[in-house]
């Protein structure tokens, strides 16, 4: 043009490319502007606009600038200033602040695209945290060689992050339509993560962080997290979405045959029952305690070391408490006798103590409670077997069966003699009784208060360390997954998977898990609580905790470390008012004594 000013947008950006080719940013960029280059070097920062536009701005600010400008020149100058303001304005809600671009950096063709129209803001996630970048690099145009490959990859990632930022982001005041298409966005993301994908490690900040992806396009599901997400969908009234998650999870684990697959099958079955119920179909979860399931559960209690040690801990507490009252007669109220395995150990311990002390063994009376004719017959068979065992090893045993309601429990109806030390055993019984969250009758606390009126010498409680009573569905799914995962692993260590009893035991585990997750209200029989809640309940009923003796704890550890039971994964620890049994740091059961 006649004024010597570059006349259009192409000339404007060709000036920027000539600046990139120059030896330094302070050299002349040509075109009749050498006289202003010295003044431009006085600034402590560089404008993030092409060199030609910088010189235009300097030319406009000079007082000695004379001459007329055409309308096109004025519009070009206005466009350059608006471009500058957009690029230097702080972008809110974005964690990474890139340094301003130099002339050489801006000469990159990918940066030099013209702004055809204003862009709507496209916010990115926090990219630094997603890719594990610890700190931003100093810039893109480094000329120094980086010897460390990891540092080089970090620099490359930062380069692409800043490039993506400039391509997709504008300030929030612009409020117009983005010029970046969906395909361009997808390509940019693929280019961003592709070359360094193998060096990006997953974060470990959440519960699902241990899950790794098998491919970039189809990451494998973390079993626990997927089950929790399905539970969330069901709780929010989206059963179809929850069903999709469960179906995909089963596909992910198809072909596997381990404890995780077994656990997921149980959990999926329970959650699908809730899906069926939410969609108007009847739940498929069976009753948790039919006779065959009850037999399998008793087998589980006898085989799992943590449960077996819980029974033994209760027996030792009974013997210690009754010895303190100097009674040679022990009367035990048993609310969940099962096959009587707990009392086989108690009878043998009484005989061993008598032999050690050189005197006759204390007499033992067991009163079991039955509900229904078939139940009474089973108890009678168990009682006969226990009396035969006691007779063979020199222990006097009487066995009674009672069918009484809670409000009928008195010392007279139970035929408790004044010279007998009364012990009440609640081994895996209380969690089956509904509490105040289910019914106003609250038989759980009612039974505890009634037992308190009997003035027992000791009350023993053995339960699972699990909260499936008042916890909401999502919490029950999370806690049940952790608990039963540890339980199945402990069973693998105690009993081979090809053992003839293993199928029955696994069915018992699955039945307990399904009932605690799938059922609500009275249908949920598995209403376990953690030790702290049981401690509060017993305290409110008027009981005081009895400390576990060191002798009892050492005896149980010796049982655990016997040649047939040795396994470093099982643990015995003394807690406030009880003794805990666990697997690899996860408490599975506890035993406590009260008076």
VEXTOR-624115 format. One line per 2 residues: number of its first residue (from 1); their letters; for each residue x, z, y of C-alpha. Coordinates in nm, 3 decimals, padded with zeros to 5 digits. Each point is the difference from the previous one (the first is absolute). Layout:
// VEXTOR-624115
NUM> a> X:Z:Y; ...
// end
This chain:
// VEXTOR-624115
1> xx> 00.000:00.000:00.000; 00.107:-00.046:00.363
3> xx> 00.075:00.369:00.047; 00.245:00.009:-00.294
5> xx> -00.211:00.261:-00.185; -00.057:-00.073:-00.371
7> xx> -00.348:-00.136:-00.010; -00.174:00.093:-00.330
9> xx> -00.014:00.233:-00.297; 00.231:-00.217:-00.217
11> xx> 00.271:00.011:00.270; -00.052:00.376:00.026
13> xx> 00.079:00.061:-00.368; 00.273:-00.263:-00.018
15> xx> 00.176:00.211:00.261; -00.025:00.298:-00.238
17> xx> 00.157:-00.203:-00.282; 00.285:-00.104:00.228
19> xx> 00.054:00.369:00.078; 00.032:00.079:-00.372
21> xx> 00.271:-00.261:-00.037; 00.199:00.134:00.292
23> xx> 00.311:00.217:-00.055; -00.162:00.312:00.158
25> xx> -00.308:00.106:00.181; 00.185:00.011:00.331
27> xx> 00.108:-00.364:-00.010; -00.173:-00.265:00.204
29> xx> -00.307:-00.139:-00.157; 00.011:-00.316:00.207
31> xx> -00.259:-00.168:00.207; 00.110:00.103:00.353
33> xx> -00.024:00.377:-00.054; 00.370:00.096:-00.017
35> xx> -00.022:00.170:00.335; -00.230:00.268:-00.137
37> xx> 00.187:00.086:-00.322; 00.218:00.264:00.164
39> xx> -00.299:00.182:00.137; -00.175:00.000:-00.335
41> xx> 00.296:00.182:-00.156; -00.062:00.298:00.230
43> xx> -00.309:00.106:-00.200; 00.050:00.268:-00.269
45> xx> -00.253:-00.162:-00.229; -00.107:-00.353:-00.094
47> xx> -00.348:-00.131:00.026; -00.145:-00.096:-00.337
49> xx> -00.090:-00.351:00.121; 00.186:-00.329:-00.021
51> xx> 00.297:-00.055:00.221; -00.175:-00.262:00.209
53> xx> -00.284:00.239:00.074; 00.241:00.279:00.092
55> xx> 00.164:-00.224:00.257; -00.339:-00.104:00.133
57> xx> -00.082:00.368:00.055; 00.333:00.054:00.172
59> xx> -00.058:-00.307:00.216; -00.339:00.126:00.110
61> xx> 00.137:00.344:00.093; 00.282:-00.139:00.217
63> xx> -00.075:00.021:00.367; 00.204:-00.311:00.077
65> xx> -00.204:-00.219:-00.233; -00.143:-00.280:00.209
67> xx> -00.207:-00.299:-00.081; -00.347:-00.076:-00.118
69> xx> -00.122:00.029:-00.355; -00.261:-00.207:-00.163
71> xx> -00.315:00.149:-00.158; 00.145:-00.063:-00.349
73> xx> 00.316:00.193:00.087; -00.204:00.292:00.127
75> xx> -00.209:00.009:-00.319; 00.313:-00.013:-00.216
77> xx> 00.147:00.289:00.190; -00.322:00.198:-00.040
79> xx> -00.005:-00.072:-00.374; 00.360:00.118:-00.035
81> xx> -00.073:00.330:00.176; -00.309:00.064:-00.217
83> xx> 00.207:-00.070:-00.313; 00.255:00.252:00.120
85> xx> -00.261:00.269:00.066; -00.152:-00.047:-00.343
87> xx> 00.335:00.039:-00.172; 00.122:00.310:00.183
89> xx> -00.328:00.194:-00.012; 00.004:00.294:-00.243
91> xx> -00.216:-00.060:-00.305; -00.201:00.312:-00.093
93> xx> -00.027:00.131:-00.357; 00.307:-00.182:-00.128
95> xx> 00.296:00.197:-00.118; 00.279:-00.254:00.030
97> xx> 00.134:-00.093:00.346; 00.218:-00.306:-00.013
99> xx> 00.272:-00.062:00.262; -00.062:-00.280:00.251
101> xx> 00.117:-00.341:-00.107; 00.307:-00.157:00.156
103> xx> 00.013:-00.365:00.094; 00.173:-00.088:-00.325
105> xx> -00.258:00.188:-00.205; -00.287:-00.159:00.179
107> xx> 00.138:-00.344:-00.068; -00.102:00.037:-00.365
109> xx> -00.260:-00.273:-00.057; -00.229:00.246:-00.176
111> xx> -00.004:00.215:00.311; -00.035:-00.291:00.236
113> xx> -00.356:-00.101:-00.084; -00.214:-00.043:00.311
115> xx> -00.285:00.241:00.055; -00.293:-00.240:-00.009
117> xx> -00.258:00.270:00.050; -00.023:00.372:00.017
119> xx> 00.008:00.189:-00.328; -00.213:00.278:-00.138
121> xx> 00.209:00.301:-00.109; 00.079:00.002:-00.373
123> xx> 00.126:00.346:-00.086; 00.244:00.034:-00.286
125> xx> 00.034:00.307:-00.221; 00.297:00.225:00.047
127> xx> 00.251:-00.246:-00.137; 00.306:00.224:00.028
129> xx> -00.146:00.255:-00.240; -00.135:-00.265:-00.237
131> xx> 00.335:-00.159:-00.066; 00.211:00.312:00.016
133> xx> 00.195:-00.093:00.317; 00.163:00.312:00.144
135> xx> 00.082:-00.124:00.350; -00.032:-00.322:00.200
137> xx> 00.299:-00.225:00.031; 00.152:-00.087:00.334
139> xx> -00.109:-00.364:00.009; -00.029:-00.328:-00.181
141> xx> 00.290:-00.196:00.141; 00.281:00.191:-00.160
143> xx> 00.324:-00.189:-00.032; 00.182:00.266:-00.206
145> xx> 00.014:-00.024:-00.380; -00.169:00.290:-00.181
147> xx> 00.193:00.094:-00.309; -00.274:00.211:-00.155
149> xx> -00.268:-00.211:-00.168; -00.268:00.262:00.047
151> xx> 00.067:00.018:00.375; -00.019:-00.378:00.016
153> xx> -00.337:-00.001:-00.172; -00.127:00.267:00.238
155> xx> 00.108:-00.210:00.296; -00.174:-00.303:-00.147
157> xx> -00.317:00.198:-00.046; 00.010:00.125:00.359
159> xx> 00.058:-00.355:00.117; -00.315:-00.114:-00.174
161> xx> -00.201:00.298:00.116; 00.081:-00.070:00.363
163> xx> -00.062:-00.368:-00.052; -00.340:00.074:-00.149
165> xx> -00.077:00.238:00.284; 00.059:-00.260:00.267
167> xx> -00.198:-00.259:-00.186; -00.308:00.209:-00.067
169> xx> -00.023:00.272:00.264; -00.100:-00.002:00.364
171> xx> -00.112:00.288:00.218; -00.352:00.134:-00.040
173> xx> -00.116:-00.110:00.341; 00.019:-00.368:-00.076
175> xx> -00.307:00.008:-00.225; -00.005:-00.371:-00.096
177> xx> 00.015:-00.184:-00.329; 00.311:-00.003:-00.219
179> xx> 00.169:-00.334:-00.052; 00.148:00.109:-00.334
181> xx> -00.198:-00.128:-00.296; -00.057:00.186:-00.325
183> xx> 00.240:-00.230:-00.183; 00.274:00.067:00.254
185> xx> -00.057:00.372:-00.038; 00.025:-00.019:-00.380
187> xx> 00.316:-00.210:00.018; 00.157:00.241:00.248
189> xx> -00.073:00.299:-00.223; 00.139:-00.180:-00.308
191> xx> 00.312:-00.098:00.190; 00.037:00.355:00.123
193> xx> -00.006:00.178:-00.336; 00.120:-00.273:-00.233
195> xx> 00.382:-00.003:00.015; 00.045:00.378:-00.004
197> xx> -00.289:00.095:-00.223; 00.216:00.131:-00.280
199> xx> 00.176:00.242:00.232; -00.311:00.167:00.136
201> xx> -00.083:00.323:-00.181; -00.344:00.158:-00.001
203> xx> -00.064:00.312:00.201; -00.035:00.332:-00.176
205> xx> -00.218:00.173:00.255; -00.333:-00.015:-00.183
207> xx> -00.139:00.096:-00.337; 00.010:-00.358:-00.114
209> xx> 00.359:-00.059:00.110; 00.137:00.005:-00.354
211> xx> -00.181:-00.321:-00.082; 00.203:-00.317:00.033
213> xx> -00.117:-00.356:00.028; 00.051:-00.250:-00.276
215> xx> -00.032:-00.299:00.231; -00.031:-00.070:00.369
217> xx> -00.339:-00.165:-00.024; -00.166:00.228:-00.260
219> xx> 00.136:00.356:00.014; -00.078:00.219:-00.300
221> xx> -00.235:00.286:00.055; 00.113:00.360:-00.011
223> xx> -00.236:00.153:-00.253; -00.058:00.325:00.187
225> xx> -00.047:-00.166:00.338; -00.234:-00.263:-00.142
227> xx> -00.215:00.267:-00.161; -00.015:00.195:00.325
229> xx> -00.100:-00.315:00.191; -00.273:-00.068:-00.255
231> xx> -00.123:00.358:00.042; -00.004:-00.045:00.377
233> xx> -00.206:-00.318:-00.034; -00.247:00.172:-00.232
235> xx> -00.028:00.299:00.233; -00.067:-00.230:00.296
237> xx> -00.283:-00.178:-00.181; 00.195:-00.314:-00.094
239> xx> -00.016:00.000:-00.381; 00.059:-00.376:-00.028
241> xx> 00.332:00.031:00.182; 00.098:00.298:-00.213
243> xx> -00.085:-00.194:-00.315; 00.225:-00.287:00.111
245> xx> 00.294:00.238:00.046; -00.054:00.152:-00.344
247> xx> -00.026:-00.341:-00.165; 00.324:-00.118:00.157
249> xx> 00.174:00.323:-00.098; -00.091:-00.051:-00.364
251> xx> 00.134:-00.354:00.018; 00.329:00.126:00.143
253> xx> 00.049:00.242:-00.290; -00.122:-00.233:-00.272
255> xx> 00.233:-00.006:-00.299; 00.161:00.336:00.073
257> xx> -00.024:00.289:-00.245; 00.125:00.320:00.158
259> xx> -00.130:00.322:00.149; -00.060:-00.165:00.338
261> xx> -00.219:-00.269:-00.154; -00.188:00.265:-00.194
263> xx> -00.056:00.206:00.314; -00.114:-00.302:00.201
265> xx> -00.248:-00.094:-00.272; -00.155:00.347:00.019
267> xx> -00.015:-00.006:00.380; -00.141:-00.353:00.016
269> xx> -00.267:00.091:-00.254; -00.099:00.301:00.209
271> xx> -00.012:-00.190:00.329; -00.184:-00.294:-00.151
273> xx> -00.265:00.245:-00.112; -00.043:00.101:00.362
275> xx> -00.014:-00.368:00.097; -00.275:-00.058:-00.257
277> xx> -00.190:00.298:00.135; 00.036:-00.118:00.361
279> xx> -00.122:-00.348:-00.095; -00.308:00.134:-00.177
281> xx> 00.135:-00.004:-00.354; 00.031:00.307:-00.219
283> xx> 00.348:00.155:-00.026; 00.178:-00.053:-00.330
285> xx> 00.188:00.332:-00.012; -00.104:00.202:-00.305
287> xx> -00.060:00.371:-00.009; 00.330:00.182:00.018
289> xx> -00.068:00.254:-00.274; -00.172:-00.145:-00.304
291> xx> 00.124:00.163:-00.317; 00.268:-00.259:-00.078
293> xx> 00.132:00.017:00.357; 00.003:00.379:-00.015
295> xx> 00.206:-00.014:-00.319; 00.245:-00.243:00.163
297> xx> 00.030:00.228:00.304; 00.083:00.298:-00.220
299> xx> 00.267:-00.215:-00.164; 00.138:-00.083:00.345
301> xx> 00.023:00.369:00.091; 00.182:00.073:-00.323
303> xx> 00.252:-00.286:00.024; 00.087:-00.012:00.371
305> xx> 00.282:00.256:00.056; -00.127:00.094:00.348
307> xx> -00.347:00.091:-00.128; 00.133:00.171:-00.311
309> xx> 00.233:00.215:00.213; -00.298:00.089:00.218
311> xx> -00.176:00.150:-00.303; 00.315:00.191:-00.095
313> xx> 00.037:00.131:00.355; -00.355:00.135:-00.012
315> xx> 00.071:00.171:-00.334; 00.314:00.168:00.137
317> xx> -00.193:00.121:00.305; -00.268:00.148:-00.228
319> xx> 00.256:00.186:-00.210; 00.186:00.135:00.305
321> xx> -00.317:00.116:00.176; -00.148:00.168:-00.305
323> xx> 00.327:00.176:-00.079; -00.008:00.155:00.347
325> xx> -00.328:00.177:-00.080; 00.151:00.130:-00.325
327> xx> -00.277:-00.136:-00.217; 00.043:-00.098:-00.363
329> xx> -00.324:-00.195:00.008; -00.041:-00.328:00.186
331> xx> -00.337:-00.167:00.060; 00.015:-00.356:00.133
333> xx> -00.297:-00.191:00.146; 00.058:-00.370:-00.064
335> xx> -00.217:-00.255:00.183; 00.171:-00.314:-00.133
337> xx> 00.130:00.065:-00.350; 00.036:-00.358:-00.122
339> xx> 00.191:-00.002:-00.326; 00.152:00.342:00.068
341> xx> 00.355:-00.127:00.041; 00.072:00.248:00.280
343> xx> -00.078:00.294:-00.225; 00.223:-00.122:-00.280
345> xx> 00.287:00.065:00.238; -00.147:00.336:00.109
347> xx> -00.041:00.122:-00.359; 00.355:-00.099:-00.090
349> xx> 00.131:00.176:00.313; -00.186:00.320:-00.086
351> xx> 00.150:-00.007:-00.349; 00.351:-00.065:00.131
353> xx> -00.022:00.281:00.256; -00.122:00.243:-00.267
355> xx> 00.287:-00.093:-00.230; 00.249:00.037:00.283
357> xx> -00.131:00.345:00.096; -00.039:00.114:-00.361
359> xx> -00.369:00.086:00.019; -00.334:-00.150:-00.088
361> xx> -00.134:-00.280:00.216; -00.269:00.060:00.260
363> xx> -00.350:-00.093:-00.111; -00.157:-00.305:00.162
365> xx> -00.363:-00.087:00.067; -00.100:-00.345:00.125
367> xx> -00.346:-00.067:00.141; -00.076:-00.370:00.044
369> xx> -00.300:-00.151:00.179; -00.213:-00.274:-00.152
371> xx> -00.281:-00.217:00.132; -00.207:-00.169:-00.271
373> xx> -00.011:00.014:-00.379; 00.270:-00.259:-00.069
375> xx> 00.237:00.176:00.239; -00.054:00.330:-00.179
377> xx> 00.080:-00.156:-00.337; 00.327:-00.144:00.131
379> xx> 00.098:00.336:00.148; -00.073:00.172:-00.328
381> xx> 00.238:-00.234:-00.183; 00.274:00.061:00.257
383> xx> -00.056:00.375:-00.020; 00.034:00.001:-00.377
385> xx> 00.330:-00.186:00.022; 00.136:00.245:00.260
387> xx> -00.100:00.304:-00.204; 00.168:-00.148:-00.310
389> xx> 00.321:-00.056:00.196; -00.006:00.352:00.147
391> xx> -00.057:00.156:-00.342; 00.297:-00.184:-00.145
393> xx> 00.246:00.132:00.262; -00.135:00.354:00.029
395> xx> -00.213:-00.015:00.316; -00.352:00.148:00.011
397> xx> -00.240:-00.254:00.152; -00.375:00.013:00.067
399> xx> -00.181:-00.312:00.118; -00.342:-00.006:00.174
401> xx> -00.217:-00.279:00.135; -00.234:00.060:00.295
403> xx> -00.257:-00.221:00.170; -00.058:00.165:00.338
405> xx> -00.074:-00.116:00.351; 00.225:00.097:00.286
407> xx> -00.232:00.273:00.129; -00.016:00.150:-00.350
409> xx> 00.371:00.075:-00.019; 00.024:00.378:-00.030
411> xx> 00.230:00.224:-00.195; -00.295:00.117:-00.210
413> xx> -00.117:-00.346:-00.105; 00.356:-00.104:-00.064
415> xx> 00.061:00.316:-00.206; 00.319:00.093:00.180
417> xx> 00.119:00.343:-00.107; 00.145:00.245:00.246
419> xx> 00.332:00.019:-00.188; 00.051:-00.376:00.016
421> xx> 00.206:-00.170:00.267; -00.217:-00.287:00.123
423> xx> 00.159:-00.338:00.070; -00.194:-00.303:00.128
425> xx> 00.154:-00.340:-00.060; -00.094:-00.301:00.214
427> xx> 00.214:-00.276:-00.148; -00.117:-00.342:00.127
429> xx> -00.352:00.136:00.042; -00.069:00.069:00.366
431> xx> 00.056:-00.358:00.118; -00.300:-00.113:-00.207
433> xx> -00.238:00.234:00.183; -00.170:-00.132:00.318
435> xx> 00.072:00.184:00.322; -00.176:00.032:00.335
437> xx> 00.064:-00.367:00.083; -00.224:-00.105:-00.291
439> xx> -00.271:00.262:-00.021; -00.106:00.308:00.192
441> xx> 00.008:00.200:-00.324; 00.379:-00.038:-00.001
443> xx> 00.062:00.100:-00.365; 00.378:-00.017:00.052
445> xx> 00.017:00.289:00.243; -00.296:00.172:-00.163
447> xx> 00.189:00.025:-00.330; 00.307:00.142:00.171
449> xx> -00.202:00.267:00.176; -00.181:00.089:-00.322
451> xx> 00.329:00.034:-00.190; 00.128:00.229:00.276
453> xx> -00.280:00.244:-00.078; 00.132:00.033:-00.358
455> xx> 00.318:00.168:00.134; 00.244:-00.201:-00.212
457> xx> 00.362:00.103:-00.040; 00.103:-00.361:00.060
459> xx> -00.157:-00.338:00.076; 00.206:-00.308:-00.079
461> xx> -00.056:-00.342:00.155; 00.157:-00.321:-00.130
463> xx> -00.084:-00.323:00.182; 00.131:-00.340:00.099
465> xx> 00.169:-00.023:00.339; -00.229:-00.269:00.138
467> xx> -00.268:-00.025:00.268; -00.298:-00.200:-00.125
469> xx> -00.274:00.239:00.108; -00.091:-00.045:00.367
471> xx> 00.256:-00.267:00.089; -00.145:-00.338:00.115
473> xx> 00.037:-00.309:-00.217; 00.313:-00.135:00.170
475> xx> 00.182:00.332:-00.035; -00.112:00.038:-00.361
477> xx> 00.132:-00.347:-00.083; 00.338:00.072:00.160
479> xx> 00.041:00.347:-00.153; -00.132:-00.102:-00.343
481> xx> 00.242:-00.294:-00.010; 00.300:00.223:00.071
483> xx> -00.113:00.271:-00.239; -00.093:-00.213:-00.299
485> xx> 00.304:-00.224:00.044; 00.219:00.308:-00.044
487> xx> -00.217:00.124:-00.289; 00.028:-00.329:-00.191
489> xx> 00.377:-00.006:00.052; 00.027:00.355:-00.134
491> xx> -00.204:-00.100:-00.304; 00.240:-00.290:-00.062
493> xx> 00.282:00.254:-00.010; -00.191:00.238:-00.229
495> xx> -00.169:-00.241:-00.239; 00.098:-00.357:-00.094
497> xx> -00.245:-00.270:00.100; -00.034:-00.111:-00.363
499> xx> -00.103:00.346:-00.122; -00.333:00.012:-00.183
501> xx> -00.145:00.252:00.248; 00.117:-00.179:00.311
503> xx> -00.306:-00.226:00.029; -00.235:00.299:-00.006
505> xx> 00.208:00.185:00.256; 00.011:-00.299:00.233
507> xx> -00.377:-00.031:-00.031; -00.034:00.363:00.104
509> xx> 00.219:-00.063:00.305; -00.202:-00.309:00.091
511> xx> -00.328:00.187:-00.040; 00.107:00.282:00.233
513> xx> 00.134:-00.242:00.259; -00.307:-00.224:-00.002
515> xx> -00.237:00.291:00.040; 00.194:00.147:00.292
517> xx> 00.008:-00.335:00.187; -00.319:-00.183:-00.096
519> xx> -00.256:00.281:00.000; -00.154:00.214:00.273
521> xx> -00.233:00.299:00.024; -00.083:00.161:-00.336
523> xx> 00.125:-00.301:-00.196; 00.355:00.088:00.102
525> xx> 00.111:00.264:-00.250; 00.372:-00.023:00.080
527> xx> 00.006:00.211:00.318; 00.355:00.128:00.001
529> xx> 00.151:00.190:00.290; 00.357:00.079:00.098
531> xx> 00.145:00.345:-00.055; -00.042:00.100:00.363
533> xx> -00.377:-00.051:-00.013; -00.033:00.192:-00.325
535> xx> 00.198:00.282:00.157; -00.244:00.009:00.292
537> xx> -00.304:-00.002:-00.232; 00.130:00.283:-00.217
539> xx> 00.096:00.204:00.304; -00.348:-00.040:00.149
541> xx> -00.148:00.112:-00.333; 00.197:00.326:00.029
543> xx> 00.299:-00.069:-00.226; 00.363:00.077:00.075
545> xx> 00.288:-00.211:-00.123; 00.234:00.131:-00.267
547> xx> 00.360:-00.111:00.031; 00.155:-00.196:-00.286
549> xx> 00.281:00.195:-00.158; 00.348:-00.141:-00.033
551> xx> -00.019:00.063:-00.373; -00.309:-00.220:-00.033
553> xx> 00.154:-00.281:00.204; 00.323:00.007:-00.201
555> xx> -00.196:-00.002:-00.326; -00.190:-00.311:00.106
557> xx> 00.318:-00.176:00.108; 00.147:00.079:-00.340
559> xx> -00.301:-00.158:-00.165; 00.044:-00.307:00.216
561> xx> 00.366:-00.032:-00.093; -00.049:00.050:-00.372
563> xx> 00.154:-00.276:-00.215; -00.331:-00.178:-00.051
565> xx> -00.107:00.028:00.366; 00.321:-00.067:00.188
567> xx> -00.047:-00.242:00.284; 00.150:00.039:00.348
569> xx> -00.312:-00.148:00.158; -00.219:00.305:-00.070
571> xx> 00.024:00.288:00.247; -00.111:00.364:00.017
573> xx> -00.012:00.171:00.339; -00.145:00.325:00.129
575> xx> -00.231:-00.032:00.298; -00.172:00.275:00.202
577> xx> -00.236:00.158:-00.252; 00.049:-00.253:-00.278
579> xx> 00.231:-00.211:-00.209; 00.002:-00.379:00.028
581> xx> 00.078:-00.262:-00.263; 00.088:-00.352:00.102
583> xx> 00.167:-00.330:-00.068; 00.288:-00.116:00.221
585> xx> -00.104:00.216:00.293; -00.374:-00.076:-00.024
587> xx> -00.200:00.312:-00.097; -00.254:-00.084:-00.270
589> xx> -00.134:00.344:-00.097; 00.027:00.363:00.103
591> xx> -00.080:00.340:-00.150; -00.080:00.313:00.199
593> xx> -00.111:00.357:-00.069; -00.244:00.212:00.200
595> x> -00.154:00.347:-00.004
// end
